[in-house]
Amino acid sequence: MRTYATGRVLHDPKGGSFWFDAGAVCLDFAHTGGEGQYAVFETLHEPGDLGDWLAAPPLAAVIPIPVTAQELAAAKALRQAIWETAHARAAGQPLDAGAIAIINRAAAAPSLVPELADSGTTARWAPPVRATQALSTLAREMVELLSGPLSGRIRECAGDNCPLVFVDSSRPGARRWCAMERCGNRHKVRALRARRATEP
């Protein structure tokens, strides 16, 4: 059953890792890999990889039936559509009609259904849990994000050559970096060096 904390550890293929909270599970999902230059960050190599990602918090949708290659392909198409629409919204550009259609098609499928456990004190996803339901839940969250009050707070990291995108849900709305420990610190170091370089 989903908890409402977001974020995942991202691994750089060149080495190192850091905690990145995209502010929405659908945006976390968008950072599991990609096409073209982002293929080096791919984490969903096999259908089982998708099942493992969905089963992990915060979504915690354990899929008892093995994920199929077709479901993995659909997941990657949805991931790319989420990535493209998030970046377009962050840049103030029109959303691609094809990407919108992919998100809407995934959202139209039955989603995960919450239910109370027998104790009445905890919740879970009503079985049987299927990958298509989890993808629908991610797509519906993206629909709500793009059309809701936080739509204007979808941003790309201000770091140099950092394509990570997030939704800033903080009260002041002043988030600039994918992670302070990564691009935020790099910016501080560069700023410090620049000041020292101008000192007499």
Contacts in CASP RR format, 6 or more apart in sequence:
PFRMAT RR
TARGET T0000
AUTHOR 0000-0000-0000
METHOD contacts of the structure
MODEL  1
MRTYATGRVLHDPKGGSFWFDAGAVCLDFAHTGGEGQYAVFETLHEPGDL
GDWLAAPPLAAVIPIPVTAQELAAAKALRQAIWETAHARAAGQPLDAGAI
AIINRAAAAPSLVPELADSGTTARWAPPVRATQALSTLAREMVELLSGPL
SGRIRECAGDNCPLVFVDSSRPGARRWCAMERCGNRHKVRALRARRATEP
1 60 0 8 1.000
1 114 0 8 1.000
1 122 0 8 1.000
1 123 0 8 1.000
1 124 0 8 1.000
1 125 0 8 1.000
2 25 0 8 1.000
2 57 0 8 1.000
2 58 0 8 1.000
2 59 0 8 1.000
2 60 0 8 1.000
2 61 0 8 1.000
2 112 0 8 1.000
2 114 0 8 1.000
2 125 0 8 1.000
3 57 0 8 1.000
3 58 0 8 1.000
3 60 0 8 1.000
4 58 0 8 1.000
5 57 0 8 1.000
5 58 0 8 1.000
6 21 0 8 1.000
6 22 0 8 1.000
6 23 0 8 1.000
6 24 0 8 1.000
6 25 0 8 1.000
6 27 0 8 1.000
6 28 0 8 1.000
6 58 0 8 1.000
7 19 0 8 1.000
7 20 0 8 1.000
7 21 0 8 1.000
7 22 0 8 1.000
7 23 0 8 1.000
7 28 0 8 1.000
7 58 0 8 1.000
8 19 0 8 1.000
8 20 0 8 1.000
8 28 0 8 1.000
8 31 0 8 1.000
9 17 0 8 1.000
9 18 0 8 1.000
9 19 0 8 1.000
9 20 0 8 1.000
10 17 0 8 1.000
10 18 0 8 1.000
10 19 0 8 1.000
10 20 0 8 1.000
10 31 0 8 1.000
10 41 0 8 1.000
10 164 0 8 1.000
11 17 0 8 1.000
11 43 0 8 1.000
13 40 0 8 1.000
13 41 0 8 1.000
18 179 0 8 1.000
18 181 0 8 1.000
18 182 0 8 1.000
19 179 0 8 1.000
19 181 0 8 1.000
20 28 0 8 1.000
20 31 0 8 1.000
20 164 0 8 1.000
20 166 0 8 1.000
20 178 0 8 1.000
20 179 0 8 1.000
20 182 0 8 1.000
21 28 0 8 1.000
21 166 0 8 1.000
21 179 0 8 1.000
22 28 0 8 1.000
22 30 0 8 1.000
22 31 0 8 1.000
22 164 0 8 1.000
22 165 0 8 1.000
22 166 0 8 1.000
22 167 0 8 1.000
23 166 0 8 1.000
23 167 0 8 1.000
23 169 0 8 1.000
24 141 0 8 1.000
24 142 0 8 1.000
24 145 0 8 1.000
24 167 0 8 1.000
25 58 0 8 1.000
25 59 0 8 1.000
25 138 0 8 1.000
25 141 0 8 1.000
26 82 0 8 1.000
26 138 0 8 1.000
26 139 0 8 1.000
26 141 0 8 1.000
26 142 0 8 1.000
26 145 0 8 1.000
27 82 0 8 1.000
27 86 0 8 1.000
27 142 0 8 1.000
27 145 0 8 1.000
27 165 0 8 1.000
27 166 0 8 1.000
27 167 0 8 1.000
29 53 0 8 1.000
29 78 0 8 1.000
29 79 0 8 1.000
29 82 0 8 1.000
29 138 0 8 1.000
30 79 0 8 1.000
30 82 0 8 1.000
30 83 0 8 1.000
30 86 0 8 1.000
30 165 0 8 1.000
31 41 0 8 1.000
31 164 0 8 1.000
32 41 0 8 1.000
32 42 0 8 1.000
32 43 0 8 1.000
32 44 0 8 1.000
32 53 0 8 1.000
32 79 0 8 1.000
33 39 0 8 1.000
33 41 0 8 1.000
33 42 0 8 1.000
33 43 0 8 1.000
33 44 0 8 1.000
33 79 0 8 1.000
34 41 0 8 1.000
34 42 0 8 1.000
34 76 0 8 1.000
34 79 0 8 1.000
34 80 0 8 1.000
34 83 0 8 1.000
35 80 0 8 1.000
38 163 0 8 1.000
43 49 0 8 1.000
43 53 0 8 1.000
44 50 0 8 1.000
44 53 0 8 1.000
44 72 0 8 1.000
44 75 0 8 1.000
44 76 0 8 1.000
44 79 0 8 1.000
46 72 0 8 1.000
47 66 0 8 1.000
47 67 0 8 1.000
47 68 0 8 1.000
47 69 0 8 1.000
47 71 0 8 1.000
47 72 0 8 1.000
48 66 0 8 1.000
48 67 0 8 1.000
48 72 0 8 1.000
49 72 0 8 1.000
50 67 0 8 1.000
50 71 0 8 1.000
50 72 0 8 1.000
50 75 0 8 1.000
50 131 0 8 1.000
51 63 0 8 1.000
51 67 0 8 1.000
51 131 0 8 1.000
54 61 0 8 1.000
54 62 0 8 1.000
54 63 0 8 1.000
54 131 0 8 1.000
54 134 0 8 1.000
55 61 0 8 1.000
55 62 0 8 1.000
55 63 0 8 1.000
59 134 0 8 1.000
59 137 0 8 1.000
59 138 0 8 1.000
60 125 0 8 1.000
61 112 0 8 1.000
61 125 0 8 1.000
61 129 0 8 1.000
61 133 0 8 1.000
61 134 0 8 1.000
61 137 0 8 1.000
62 125 0 8 1.000
62 129 0 8 1.000
63 129 0 8 1.000
63 130 0 8 1.000
63 131 0 8 1.000
63 134 0 8 1.000
64 127 0 8 1.000
64 128 0 8 1.000
64 129 0 8 1.000
65 128 0 8 1.000
65 130 0 8 1.000
67 131 0 8 1.000
68 131 0 8 1.000
71 131 0 8 1.000
71 132 0 8 1.000
71 135 0 8 1.000
74 106 0 8 1.000
74 132 0 8 1.000
74 135 0 8 1.000
75 131 0 8 1.000
75 135 0 8 1.000
77 102 0 8 1.000
78 102 0 8 1.000
78 103 0 8 1.000
78 106 0 8 1.000
78 135 0 8 1.000
78 138 0 8 1.000
78 139 0 8 1.000
80 99 0 8 1.000
80 102 0 8 1.000
81 98 0 8 1.000
81 99 0 8 1.000
81 100 0 8 1.000
81 102 0 8 1.000
81 103 0 8 1.000
82 103 0 8 1.000
82 138 0 8 1.000
82 139 0 8 1.000
82 142 0 8 1.000
83 165 0 8 1.000
84 95 0 8 1.000
84 96 0 8 1.000
84 99 0 8 1.000
85 95 0 8 1.000
85 96 0 8 1.000
85 99 0 8 1.000
85 100 0 8 1.000
85 103 0 8 1.000
85 142 0 8 1.000
85 146 0 8 1.000
86 142 0 8 1.000
86 154 0 8 1.000
86 165 0 8 1.000
87 156 0 8 1.000
87 163 0 8 1.000
87 165 0 8 1.000
88 94 0 8 1.000
88 95 0 8 1.000
88 96 0 8 1.000
88 99 0 8 1.000
89 95 0 8 1.000
89 146 0 8 1.000
89 151 0 8 1.000
89 152 0 8 1.000
89 154 0 8 1.000
90 154 0 8 1.000
90 155 0 8 1.000
90 156 0 8 1.000
90 165 0 8 1.000
91 156 0 8 1.000
95 146 0 8 1.000
103 139 0 8 1.000
103 142 0 8 1.000
103 143 0 8 1.000
104 139 0 8 1.000
104 143 0 8 1.000
106 135 0 8 1.000
106 136 0 8 1.000
106 138 0 8 1.000
106 139 0 8 1.000
107 136 0 8 1.000
107 139 0 8 1.000
107 140 0 8 1.000
107 142 0 8 1.000
107 143 0 8 1.000
108 136 0 8 1.000
109 132 0 8 1.000
109 133 0 8 1.000
109 135 0 8 1.000
109 136 0 8 1.000
110 132 0 8 1.000
110 133 0 8 1.000
110 136 0 8 1.000
111 133 0 8 1.000
111 136 0 8 1.000
111 137 0 8 1.000
111 140 0 8 1.000
112 125 0 8 1.000
112 126 0 8 1.000
112 129 0 8 1.000
112 133 0 8 1.000
112 134 0 8 1.000
112 136 0 8 1.000
112 137 0 8 1.000
113 125 0 8 1.000
113 126 0 8 1.000
113 133 0 8 1.000
114 123 0 8 1.000
114 124 0 8 1.000
114 125 0 8 1.000
114 126 0 8 1.000
115 123 0 8 1.000
115 124 0 8 1.000
115 125 0 8 1.000
115 126 0 8 1.000
116 122 0 8 1.000
116 123 0 8 1.000
117 123 0 8 1.000
117 124 0 8 1.000
125 133 0 8 1.000
145 151 0 8 1.000
145 154 0 8 1.000
145 167 0 8 1.000
146 154 0 8 1.000
150 167 0 8 1.000
150 168 0 8 1.000
150 169 0 8 1.000
153 167 0 8 1.000
153 168 0 8 1.000
153 169 0 8 1.000
153 173 0 8 1.000
154 165 0 8 1.000
154 166 0 8 1.000
154 167 0 8 1.000
155 165 0 8 1.000
155 166 0 8 1.000
155 167 0 8 1.000
155 168 0 8 1.000
155 175 0 8 1.000
155 176 0 8 1.000
156 162 0 8 1.000
156 163 0 8 1.000
156 164 0 8 1.000
156 165 0 8 1.000
157 163 0 8 1.000
157 164 0 8 1.000
157 165 0 8 1.000
157 166 0 8 1.000
157 176 0 8 1.000
157 177 0 8 1.000
157 178 0 8 1.000
157 183 0 8 1.000
158 176 0 8 1.000
158 177 0 8 1.000
158 183 0 8 1.000
158 187 0 8 1.000
159 176 0 8 1.000
159 177 0 8 1.000
159 178 0 8 1.000
159 183 0 8 1.000
159 184 0 8 1.000
159 186 0 8 1.000
159 187 0 8 1.000
160 183 0 8 1.000
160 186 0 8 1.000
162 178 0 8 1.000
162 182 0 8 1.000
162 183 0 8 1.000
164 178 0 8 1.000
166 175 0 8 1.000
166 178 0 8 1.000
168 174 0 8 1.000
168 175 0 8 1.000
176 184 0 8 1.000
177 183 0 8 1.000
177 184 0 8 1.000
177 187 0 8 1.000
END
